[in-house]
């Protein structure tokens, strides 16, 4: 599935066009045929809630309640579509922008903000949600995901003869991460070890301010071809296609066939983070062009035309979104600053002499200020 360049939409798998009209694909349509009207309403609800939470988190950062926020505005379809293809035996390795995927895995979204408030890093238990903690080091987690997938294979959790028990790993990263050596190493390790991992690249077209055209002369999906990994480009603003491609890719990995690279071609409608000013490196014309391809608006139009988005459901979700925003605000403002000594907790699973000595030194250091003023 080729294209002429890294920003071309040639070769994209698409099951909804930008006007909300349903399309067919000779291969991938079969991987969306199980979707019901209820499924589509769930997709729409989850995309709407993700955006509402995202906007609330941005506001909280602007009010000084968060140190930083990483918006996912415009990337809801890629996340909700792929996240709904994940099932219990699978395991998700996110980067730091996968708020929609977190929602599909049952994580209460406000707890994510503990990390961005600087009071906690492990705000959820990965094993309970099959969803790893967020990773701030760009690209490093692709190696972790590959190792986890190799372990699943060696533990007999892949191609076991009981497909309902088989699992795979899905690992999320952005276009900028593809320029990191760790990602290249992960692709090679996964390929030669036939690891059951789906590398899901959300190409939102900017690595902070660096456009994809400055990172690659070919579509990012072609990186997989260089190491023998099947690669697919999907319209990341099409939630149905994102689901179908991810559904196929995960089934492929679970079957023992090996890794897959998916490039979800989307657009970051907001800033890279709240410390970024996107007006310095992109035009209003570009933003207007992609606003017409808003993933939520696309699904809304399709569902309206199909008569499967009743007004009462829209109002119910709107109220739920308002409630989520209100609860998020209230929770964040009740979180106290942790004790400084908490930095020494959970560094190792067992007591560690060096950490204990560092804690003792720090406690003496803190007491010295009190004694100096007593």
C-alpha angles and dihedrals in degrees: 000000000000137000135187098245146350094276098040119113091212114127096018117148105234130175097169120042122216091268092056096255116146116244133191129226120199092228113017099045089078089063091060098042091097092063114113130196088260090055091053091048088052090051090050092048094048093048090049094048092047091054093046091051091045092053091047092051091051090052092049091053091050088053091054096252094116129042092218141348132204110209123211094193109155095015097083097109095054091049101042093042095050094038092057090055089061117094135189100277090052125086128214126214108192129188113214105288103057098109093137093051089050089055092053089052093056099256115150099240099219091064088066088069093065088079093049090048088054097238102105141011102191101053095158137029107253095207093056093056101026083236122120124220118273115276119218097182102089114243097351094109093062087075091048090051092050092050091048090050092050089052091051089054093049091047091058094249093126129066089358096154090255104084093189089063097045121105142187139189125250117197123194126207140146134249091262091059090061087072090060121097092226091065092051090049091048091052091051094046091047093048098048093042095043089232117189096238133130112209104208112194115191101205101199088167099245133076091202096300098342111100121223089247088069092051103046141012092206134045111288090237088068088071087078093056091061091065098034099260118141108246133200133186115210133182099255091199090061109082094191093052091044089054094046096049092045091047090054094043094051092047089050092051094043090053091062094252092125138241130342131200117214121189111198105198107212141134133248101229093188136039124303087243133341088269090062131089108204093185087077094066110023136048133243088238091060091048091049091049092054094041086066087057096051106156095220093048090050094054091041091056093048093049093045091052090048092049094236101117106074120193093243091057092049090052092047091053092044090056091046090052091051090049091050090052092049093047091048092053093047095047096048092052092052096054109106124215109265124239112271090236090065087083086076094055123100094005089129131014091237131038112284124203096214093050091047090052092049091050091051091050092049093049090051090048092053092047090053090068092052092048091049090057098039 
